[in-house]
Amino acid sequence: MFSKIQAGAKASENLYSLIETAKANDLNTYDYLQHIFKDLPNAQNIEQVEALLPWNIELGNF
């Protein structure tokens, strides 16, 4: 709605979805985003990416 280009809208949609899913899984969204932005670039396969999804993170893990 507020993006001028489709790619920006898609990026916003993905980020908002991730934040809301983290909230639904009782995670501190700031800490969770710091965690995935730090670890995601090092993911080598789909299993490592899936391990970073909000429902696979334990509350005290970071």
Secondary structure, 3 states (H helix, E strand, C coil): CCCCCHHHHHHHHHHHHHHHHHHHCCCCHHHHHHHHHHHHHHCCCHHHHHCCCHHHCCCCCC
